[in-house]
Amino acid sequence: MRIRERMEKMKKVICKVEYDTDTAELIQKKVYGVFGDPAGYEECLYKTPEGKYFVYGLGGNESPYKEETISRLAANKVQAWQEK
């Protein structure tokens, strides 16, 4: 199953910039734990058409992403995020 089929579409404006999972390119997905694990979560790195990066996070009640969220990511931090 493709990630886009499972997750909700999410849009968030941060500092007057719109970050939208529907219009951005999915660069990388990381999954921690297994489906149903309350501490499990997934993070998805996206790039907007304007070249800005953001991370979409979604997880269980005991995870860092108790609620789905979008966080911007500076271009100079992308490689470090991908290697973690």
C-alpha positions as CSV (number, residue, x, y, z in Angstrom):
1,M,0.0,0.0,0.0
2,R,1.4,3.4,-0.9
3,I,1.7,5.9,2.0
4,R,-0.5,8.4,0.3
5,E,-3.3,5.9,0.3
6,R,-3.0,5.4,4.0
7,M,-2.5,8.9,5.4
8,E,-4.7,11.9,5.4
9,K,-3.9,14.8,3.3
10,M,-2.5,17.6,5.4
11,K,-1.8,21.2,4.9
12,K,-0.2,23.7,7.3
13,V,1.0,27.3,7.0
14,I,4.2,28.1,8.8
15,C,5.6,31.6,8.6
16,K,3.4,32.5,5.6
17,V,4.5,29.4,3.6
18,E,2.0,26.6,2.8
19,Y,3.3,23.0,3.3
20,D,0.9,20.6,1.6
21,T,1.4,16.8,1.4
22,D,-0.9,16.7,-1.6
23,T,1.2,19.0,-3.8
24,A,4.7,18.3,-2.4
25,E,7.0,15.5,-3.6
26,L,7.6,12.6,-1.2
27,I,11.3,12.2,-0.8
28,Q,11.7,9.6,1.9
29,K,9.6,7.7,4.5
30,K,10.8,6.3,7.8
31,V,8.8,3.9,9.9
32,Y,9.6,3.2,13.6
33,G,7.8,0.3,15.2
34,V,5.0,-1.7,13.8
35,F,1.4,-0.8,13.0
36,G,-0.6,-0.7,16.2
37,D,2.4,0.0,18.4
38,P,1.5,3.0,20.7
39,A,5.1,4.1,20.6
40,G,5.4,3.6,16.8
41,Y,5.4,6.4,14.3
42,E,6.3,7.3,10.7
43,E,8.0,10.4,9.4
44,C,7.8,11.5,5.7
45,L,10.2,14.0,4.2
46,Y,8.7,16.2,1.5
47,K,9.9,18.9,-0.9
48,T,7.5,21.6,-2.0
49,P,7.4,22.8,-5.6
50,E,9.2,25.9,-4.4
51,G,12.1,23.8,-3.0
52,K,11.3,24.0,0.7
53,Y,11.5,20.8,2.8
54,F,9.1,19.6,5.6
55,V,8.5,16.5,7.7
56,Y,5.1,15.0,8.1
57,G,4.8,12.9,11.3
58,L,2.1,10.6,12.5
59,G,2.1,8.1,15.3
60,G,0.6,6.3,18.3
61,N,-0.3,7.8,21.7
62,E,3.1,7.2,23.1
63,S,5.1,8.4,20.1
64,P,6.7,11.8,19.4
65,Y,3.7,12.4,17.0
66,K,0.6,11.9,19.2
67,E,-1.2,14.1,16.6
68,E,-0.3,14.3,13.0
69,T,2.0,17.3,12.3
70,I,4.0,19.1,9.8
71,S,7.4,20.7,10.7
72,R,9.6,22.6,8.3
73,L,13.1,21.5,7.7
74,A,16.0,23.7,6.6
75,A,17.7,22.6,3.4
76,N,21.0,22.3,5.2
77,K,19.4,19.8,7.7
78,V,17.9,17.4,5.1
79,Q,21.0,15.2,4.8
80,A,21.3,14.8,8.6
81,W,17.6,13.9,8.8
82,Q,18.0,11.3,6.1
83,E,21.0,9.7,7.9
84,K,19.4,9.6,11.4
